[in-house]
């Protein structure tokens, strides 16, 4: 291998390492959000229509679009797709969840154990309530659900992740 090729490869490796460490530093930069402001902003969206692949109160929200819209308002970077939560955020035990954590479920088929639905915890603890945009045909749109009162969500539950610091 020529010295030019070796030098070029070394330069590219250093360049990649610089960009990777900068991106990791940005990812771990913790954003702090006020708990009351977060809950109030979420609740202001109650009743907004469900609309697949949308993240705007004018057109409607799908589940991840709602979560994305809320956290974008507070400048917290989160995935736009529920499937991206498979490897995103710090996993939190159910009994330690807090307001502002993201609760992750399977899609409508609970036997397919990959993320397909997300919501935002608005009351934490071992029996959280969460706000989300649901495609449920009986009551679609942004609504609040109680985890313990919903056997459907209990069997679809995957995890809870922390995406920012809420005070």
C-alpha positions in Angstrom: 0.0 0.0 0.0 1.5 3.4 -1.0 2.2 6.0 1.6 -0.4 8.3 -0.1 -3.1 5.7 0.4 -2.1 5.1 4.0 -2.1 8.8 4.7 -5.5 9.2 3.1 -7.0 6.3 5.0 -5.5 7.7 8.3 -7.0 11.1 7.5 -10.4 9.6 6.8 -10.3 7.6 10.1 -9.5 10.7 12.1 -12.2 12.7 10.4 -14.8 9.9 11.0 -13.7 9.7 14.7 -14.0 13.5 15.1 -17.6 13.5 13.6 -18.6 10.5 15.7 -17.4 11.9 19.0 -19.1 15.3 18.2 -22.4 13.5 17.4 -22.2 11.4 20.6 -21.5 14.5 22.7 -24.6 16.2 21.1 -26.7 13.1 21.8 -25.8 13.0 25.4 -26.4 16.8 26.0 -29.2 16.7 28.4 -32.1 19.1 28.0 -34.1 20.2 31.0 -37.9 20.7 30.6 -40.4 22.1 33.1 -42.8 19.4 34.1 -45.9 21.7 34.2 -45.0 23.3 30.9 -44.6 19.9 29.3 -47.9 18.5 30.6 -49.8 21.7 29.7 -48.4 21.7 26.2 -49.4 18.0 25.8 -52.9 18.6 27.1 -53.3 21.5 24.8 -53.3 18.9 22.0 -56.1 16.8 23.4 -58.7 15.9 20.8 -56.4 16.6 17.9 -57.2 14.2 15.1 -55.2 11.0 14.4 -53.5 11.2 11.0 -50.9 8.7 9.8 -47.5 10.1 9.0 -48.3 13.6 10.3 -46.8 15.7 13.1 -48.8 18.9 13.0 -51.8 20.0 15.1 -53.3 21.5 11.9 -53.4 18.2 10.0 -53.3 15.7 12.9 -50.7 13.4 14.5 -49.7 9.8 14.4 -48.3 8.5 17.7 -44.6 9.3 17.0 -45.6 12.6 15.3 -47.3 13.7 18.5 -44.3 12.8 20.6 -41.9 14.4 18.1 -44.0 17.6 18.0 -44.1 18.0 21.7 -40.5 17.4 22.3 -39.4 19.5 19.4 -41.3 22.4 21.0 -38.9 22.0 24.0 -35.9 21.5 21.7 -35.5 17.9 22.8 -34.3 15.7 19.9 -36.3 12.5 19.6 -37.0 10.0 16.8 -39.8 10.8 14.3 -40.7 7.1 14.0 -41.8 4.7 16.8 -39.6 2.0 15.4 -36.5 4.1 16.1 -37.2 3.8 19.8 -35.9 0.3 19.8 -32.4 1.7 20.4 -33.2 5.2 21.7 -33.2 6.7 25.2 -32.2 5.5 28.6 -34.4 2.5 29.7 -36.2 3.2 32.9 -38.0 0.6 35.1 -41.8 1.0 35.2 -41.9 1.9 38.9 -39.3 4.6 38.4 -40.9 6.3 35.4 -41.6 10.0 35.6 -43.5 12.7 33.7 -41.8 13.3 30.4 -40.6 9.7 29.9 -41.6 8.0 26.6 -43.6 4.8 26.9 -43.1 2.3 24.1 -45.5 -0.3 22.9 -45.7 -2.8 20.1 -48.0 -2.0 17.2 -51.5 -3.4 17.2 -50.2 -7.0 17.0 -48.7 -7.6 20.5 -46.9 -10.8 19.3 -44.7 -8.7 17.1 -42.3 -7.5 19.8 -40.9 -4.3 18.1 -41.9 -0.7 18.7 -45.0 0.4 16.9 -46.7 2.9 19.3 -45.4 5.6 21.7 -46.8 8.1 24.2 -45.6 10.5 26.8 -45.9 9.7 30.5 -47.8 12.5 32.3 -48.1 10.8 35.7 -45.3 8.4 36.6 -44.9 5.5 39.1 -45.9 1.9 38.9 -49.3 2.8 37.4 -48.5 5.5 34.8 -50.9 7.5 32.7 -49.8 8.7 29.3 -50.9 11.0 26.5 -50.7 9.8 23.0 -52.2 10.0 19.5 -54.2 6.8 19.0 -55.6 5.3 15.8 -58.3 3.5 17.8 -61.4 3.5 15.7 -63.7 4.2 18.6 -61.8 7.1 20.1 -59.0 8.2 17.7 -56.7 11.2 18.3 -54.8 12.7 21.1 -56.0 11.3 24.4 -54.9 10.3 27.9 -54.8 6.6 28.8 -54.2 4.8 32.1 -51.8 1.9 31.8 -53.2 -0.2 34.5 -56.8 0.2 33.2 -55.9 -1.1 29.7 -55.1 -4.8 29.3 -54.4 -4.1 25.7 -51.6 -1.7 26.5 -50.3 -3.9 29.2 -49.7 -6.8 26.8 -48.2 -4.5 24.2 -45.8 -2.8 26.6 -42.1 -2.9 25.7 -40.3 -0.3 27.8 -40.1 3.2 29.1 -37.2 5.5 28.1 -36.0 8.8 29.4 -35.3 11.4 26.7 -34.7 14.5 28.8 -34.6 15.8 32.4 -37.9 17.0 33.6 -38.1 19.1 36.8 
